[in-house]
């Protein structure tokens, strides 16, 4: 069973040791849970990637492999505004939505059996981005809503709402997002990766069990 994680630095694990990233720890946990299954987990995530960049590399990274479960996670680069773009996001909201839909459609077209789509954790970065009156935190929340919309409109995909998961965890624990991110206020620290691991594991377990039962 081939599981591919297709995303950006949040799935890659930028800023933490490779053994502490949620994707690595999740993969190891699944192999223990399903010892009779030949599980191959591949992390095809690249730091800095947008959905536009993902589509360009999808033919090799996803389409040319026999992928059973595809985990999609983008948005935290798409929503960013660079100085050189003069007030235009790296990927516009409309293009972001279309790109996500195309990634999903291409995945199913090339034989993916289960797609898990996630949005991203909240950011506390409140600095106004260049040539805008928008903070990174606000833009990230907007793109999280777009991902939520795409999932709601496509009954084929399993949706994991990481934004709400962190909000609920912070509310229950009385902690703030600062406890879960690196100093850049975007990328996850070890504690943040643990929340992703805890949140994702039940969904991954269910998807694997569903594929086993369908054989």
Secondary structure, DSSP 8 states (H G I E B T S, - for coil): -EEEEEESHHHHTTTS-GGGSHHHHHHHHHHHHTTTS--EEEE---TT--HHHHHHHHIIIIITS--SEEEEE--TTTT-B-GGGTT-BSS-HHHHHHHHHHHHHHHHHTT-SEEEEE---------B-TTSS-BHHHHHHHHHHHHHHHHHH-TTSEEE-HHHHHHHHHHHHT--GGGTB-TTSSSB-HHHHHHHHHHHHHHHHHHHHHHHHH-
